[in-house]
Amino acid sequence: MDKSESSKKKILIIGISGQDGAFLSKYLHQKGYQIIGSTRNKNNKTFEFLKNEGILNKIKLVNHDFCDFEKTKILLESNFIQEIYNLSGQTSVGLSHKLPIETFESFVNVTLNILEAIRVVNKNIKYFNASSAECFGNCLKPANEKSSFNANSPYSFSKATAYMLVKYYRESHSMFCVSGILSNHESKYRNENFVTKKIIKSVVSIYLGKSNKLALGNTEIIRDWGYAKEYCEAMNLMLDYKIPEDFILATGKSISLIDFVKYSFKYLDMNYKNYLIIDENLKRPIDNKSILLDPRKAYKLLKWKAKTSVFELIELMIEEELLVQKNISK
């Protein structure tokens, strides 16, 4: 390693192979940071998103299981880590009902091991925890950073517990550890476990004559959907802020899933009524009717505001999906 490399701020991104990992690693690399990305199965992954962002050959990848506390301490010490972004864990709310143990361990055990390793190795390491607006449960009015959690799924229970661990270490051990309470944030890198990508992929497939229906469960839910790339910039702003604080990261505007569906079809000059099928088997055991969010604190203190509306996001995802499916057809 030359002198220029050794002088760069060393960042560890946990869960680097996912959507947020790809956007965040590119953003931080452009700022001149040295990126180390952890994964549990380096040899079994293609790292497609990192390749697409042109960042794969510019970062260091390491195999690591953060359920192993001793090895986690060694990882932080040997790489002289200065900042950590934890984006890992079982990411599907729906799947968490089927995999509650795995979901809990992926968030809570991993978070506890990292925070304790920071405390032991170097309390000056800054830590970002990706939390979720799902922790608020059903919101009849916009939730802010002072609102109480009302978790009602294995996913949100786990995220809420991890959030409280971060708060405990910040307040009890004077560590710079924060949680970004993220609304739903999407991009072309979402997989079909996420309803937004399922909708976009199906709509494009119908438009191209490859299929003739879209099956969904509960279309009456209301969510705040934003563009993932912008949210990753806010994560970095949180660690650059003068004091450790938690922030809601959201657009501040929510729409129903049925409106998401309607606009997706309308953008390609189709009527959703001709293709949408409601399948009761696709409904979750418990689903929050409405999640409304107030991101004004992030705008006031971080000077961050989501730029892409949900309708612009839909258009962006459709155009990208059209390119993908047309290329497959060639």
C-alpha positions in Angstrom: 0.0 0.0 0.0 1.4 3.4 -1.0 1.4 6.5 1.1 -1.7 7.9 -0.6 -3.6 4.8 0.1 -2.5 4.6 3.7 -3.7 8.2 4.3 -7.2 7.7 3.1 -10.1 7.3 5.6 -10.8 3.6 5.9 -14.5 2.6 5.7 -16.0 -0.7 6.3 -19.3 -1.4 4.6 -21.2 -4.5 5.9 -23.6 -5.8 3.4 -21.8 -4.3 0.4 -23.2 -6.6 -2.2 -26.7 -5.2 -1.9 -28.5 -2.2 -3.4 -27.3 0.3 -0.7 -23.8 -1.1 -0.6 -23.3 -0.5 -4.3 -24.5 3.1 -4.2 -22.7 3.9 -0.9 -19.4 2.4 -1.9 -19.3 4.3 -5.1 -20.2 7.6 -3.4 -17.6 7.2 -0.7 -14.9 6.1 -3.2 -15.6 9.3 -5.2 -14.9 11.2 -2.0 -11.5 9.6 -1.7 -12.2 7.0 1.0 -10.6 3.6 1.1 -13.5 1.0 1.0 -13.5 -2.4 2.6 -16.6 -4.5 2.0 -17.6 -7.5 4.0 -19.6 -10.5 2.8 -20.2 -13.9 4.2 -19.7 -15.8 0.9 -17.3 -13.9 -1.3 -16.7 -16.8 -3.6 -20.4 -17.5 -4.2 -21.4 -14.0 -5.3 -21.2 -12.2 -8.6 -21.3 -8.7 -7.0 -23.4 -7.6 -10.0 -24.4 -4.3 -8.5 -20.8 -3.3 -7.7 -19.8 -4.2 -11.2 -22.6 -2.2 -12.7 -21.5 0.8 -10.6 -17.9 0.4 -11.8 -16.7 0.0 -8.3 -15.9 -3.7 -7.8 -12.2 -3.4 -8.7 -11.7 -0.3 -6.6 -12.6 -1.8 -3.2 -11.3 -4.6 -1.0 -13.6 -7.5 -0.3 -13.3 -9.7 2.8 -15.1 -12.7 4.0 -16.5 -12.2 7.5 -19.2 -13.5 9.8 -20.1 -10.8 12.3 -21.7 -13.3 14.6 -18.0 -14.2 15.5 -17.1 -11.6 18.1 -13.3 -12.3 18.3 -12.8 -12.3 14.6 -14.8 -9.0 14.4 -12.4 -7.4 16.8 -9.4 -8.6 14.7 -11.1 -7.3 11.5 -11.4 -3.8 13.0 -7.9 -3.8 14.4 -6.0 -5.2 11.4 -7.7 -2.9 8.9 -7.5 0.3 11.0 -11.2 0.9 10.4 -12.4 4.5 11.1 -16.1 4.3 10.0 -18.6 1.4 9.7 -21.8 1.3 7.8 -23.9 -1.7 8.7 -26.4 -2.3 5.8 -26.6 -6.1 6.3 -29.4 -8.3 7.5 -32.5 -10.1 6.3 -34.2 -7.3 4.3 -37.7 -8.6 3.6 -40.5 -7.8 6.0 -42.7 -10.5 4.4 -39.9 -13.2 4.6 -39.3 -12.3 8.3 -42.6 -14.0 9.2 -41.2 -17.3 7.8 -37.6 -16.8 9.1 -37.9 -15.0 12.5 -34.8 -16.5 14.1 -32.6 -15.8 11.1 -34.0 -12.3 10.9 -33.4 -11.6 14.6 -29.8 -12.9 14.5 -28.9 -11.0 11.4 -29.8 -7.7 13.0 -29.5 -8.0 16.7 -26.5 -10.4 17.2 -24.5 -8.7 14.5 -25.2 -5.2 15.8 -24.2 -6.2 19.3 -21.0 -7.8 18.2 -20.0 -4.8 16.1 -20.8 -2.2 18.8 -19.0 -4.2 21.5 -16.0 -4.7 19.2 -15.8 -0.9 18.6 -16.0 -0.3 22.4 -13.1 -2.7 23.0 -10.9 -1.9 20.0 -11.4 1.8 19.4 -14.3 3.9 20.7 -13.4 6.6 18.1 -14.7 4.4 15.3 -18.0 5.9 13.9 -20.9 3.6 13.3 -24.0 3.9 11.1 -26.9 1.5 11.6 -29.5 1.1 8.9 -32.8 1.1 10.8 -36.3 1.1 9.4 -39.5 3.1 9.4 -41.3 -0.3 9.9 -40.4 0.1 13.6 -43.1 2.7 13.9 -45.8 0.3 13.0 -49.1 1.8 11.7 -48.8 5.6 11.6 -51.9 7.7 11.5 -49.8 10.9 11.5 -46.2 11.5 10.3 -43.7 10.0 12.7 -40.6 11.9 13.7 -37.4 11.0 15.7 -39.3 11.4 19.0 -42.2 9.1 18.0 -42.5 5.7 19.8 -41.9 2.4 18.1 -44.7 0.0 17.6 -43.0 -3.0 16.0 -45.3 -5.8 14.8 -43.2 -8.1 12.7 -40.0 -10.2 13.3 -38.3 -7.7 10.9 -39.4 -4.6 12.8 -38.9 -6.2 16.3 -35.3 -7.0 15.2 -34.7 -3.5 13.7 -36.1 -1.9 16.8 -33.9 -3.9 19.1 -30.8 -3.1 17.1 -31.8 0.6 17.2 -32.0 0.5 21.0 -28.6 -1.2 21.2 -27.1 1.7 19.2 -28.7 4.2 21.5 -27.4 2.4 24.6 -23.8 2.3 23.4 -24.0 6.0 22.3 -25.4 7.1 25.7 -23.5 4.7 28.0 -20.1 4.5 26.3 -19.9 7.9 24.6 -19.6 6.3 21.2 -20.4 8.0 17.8 -23.0 5.5 16.7 -26.2 6.5 15.0 -29.3 5.0 13.3 -30.8 6.2 10.1 -34.5 5.4 10.2 -35.0 4.7 6.5 -38.3 4.7 4.6 -38.7 2.4 1.7 -36.0 3.2 -0.8 -35.8 1.6 -4.2 -33.8 1.3 -7.4 -33.1 -1.0 -10.3 -31.1 -3.2 -7.9 -34.1 -4.3 -5.8 -35.0 -8.0 -6.2 -38.5 -9.4 -6.5 -38.8 -9.9 -2.7 -39.7 -6.2 -2.8 -43.1 -5.4 -4.1 -42.0 -2.4 -6.0 -39.5 -4.4 -8.2 -42.2 -7.1 -8.7 -44.6 -4.4 -10.0 -42.1 -2.7 -12.3 -40.8 -6.0 -13.7 -44.4 -7.3 -14.3 -45.6 -4.1 -15.9 -42.7 -4.1 -18.3 -43.1 -7.8 -19.0 -46.8 -7.2 -19.8 -46.0 -4.2 -22.0 -43.5 -6.3 -24.0 -46.1 -9.1 -24.4 -44.3 -11.6 -22.2 -47.0 -11.9 -19.6 -50.6 -10.9 -19.0 -51.1 -10.4 -15.3 -49.8 -8.9 -12.0 -50.7 -10.7 -8.8 -50.5 -8.8 -5.5 -51.8 -9.1 -2.0 -52.8 -6.0 0.0 -52.7 -3.0 -2.4 -54.1 -0.5 0.1 -51.0 0.0 2.2 -49.5 3.5 2.2 -45.7 4.0 2.2 -43.0 6.6 1.6 -40.9 5.5 -1.3 -37.7 7.2 -2.3 -34.6 6.7 -4.4 -31.9 4.6 -2.7 -29.0 6.4 -4.2 -29.9 9.7 -2.5 -30.4 8.0 0.9 -26.8 6.6 0.8 -25.5 10.2 0.6 -27.5 11.0 3.8 -25.9 8.1 5.6 -22.5 9.7 5.1 -23.8 13.1 6.1 -24.9 11.5 9.4 -21.4 10.3 10.2 -19.9 13.6 9.2 -22.3 15.6 11.4 -20.7 17.2 14.5 -22.6 15.1 17.0 -24.1 11.6 16.9 -27.8 11.9 16.2 -30.5 9.6 14.8 -32.4 10.8 11.7 -35.5 9.8 9.7 -34.5 9.5 6.0 -37.6 9.8 3.8 -39.3 11.9 1.2 -42.0 13.0 3.5 -44.7 12.1 1.0 -46.6 8.7 1.0 -48.9 7.1 -1.5 -50.8 3.9 -1.6 -49.5 0.8 -3.3 -52.5 0.8 -5.7 -51.5 4.3 -6.8 -48.0 3.0 -7.4 -49.5 0.3 -9.5 -51.8 2.7 -11.4 -49.0 5.1 -12.3 -46.7 2.3 -13.4 -49.2 1.0 -15.9 -50.3 4.5 -16.9 -46.7 5.4 -17.7 -46.7 2.8 -20.4 -50.2 3.7 -21.6 -52.0 0.7 -20.1 -54.9 0.3 -17.7 -54.1 -1.6 -14.5 -57.6 -3.0 -14.3 -56.9 -5.2 -17.3 -54.0 -7.0 -15.6 -54.1 -6.7 -11.8 -55.2 -9.8 -9.8 -55.6 -9.7 -6.0 -54.4 -12.9 -4.5 -55.3 -13.4 -0.8 -52.4 -15.9 -0.4 -50.0 -13.1 -0.9 -51.1 -11.1 2.0 -48.9 -10.9 5.1 -50.1 -12.1 8.6 -49.8 -8.5 9.8 -49.2 -5.5 7.6 -49.0 -1.8 8.5 -51.8 0.1 6.8 -50.0 3.4 6.7 -46.5 4.6 7.4 -46.2 8.4 7.3 -42.9 10.1 8.0 -41.5 13.5 8.9 -37.9 14.0 7.6 -37.6 17.7 8.5 -34.8 17.1 11.1 -32.6 15.8 8.3 -33.3 18.8 6.2 -32.7 21.2 9.0 -29.5 19.8 10.4 -27.9 17.8 7.6 -29.2 20.0 4.8 -30.4 16.8 3.1 -33.7 16.4 1.3 -34.9 13.7 -1.1 -34.9 15.0 -4.6 -36.6 12.2 -6.5 -40.4 11.9 -6.1 -42.0 8.4 -6.1 -43.4 9.1 -9.6 -40.0 10.0 -10.9 -38.7 6.9 -9.2 -41.3 4.7 -11.0 -40.4 6.2 -14.4 -36.7 5.7 -13.7 -37.2 2.0 -12.7 -39.4 1.3 -15.7 -36.9 2.8 -18.2 -34.1 0.8 -16.6 -36.2 -2.4 -16.6 -37.2 -1.9 -20.3 -33.5 -1.9 -21.2 -32.9 -5.1 -19.2 -35.8 -7.0 -20.7 -35.2 -5.8 -24.3 -31.6 -6.9 -24.0 -32.6 -10.3 -22.7 -34.9 -10.7 -25.8 -32.1 -10.0 -28.3 
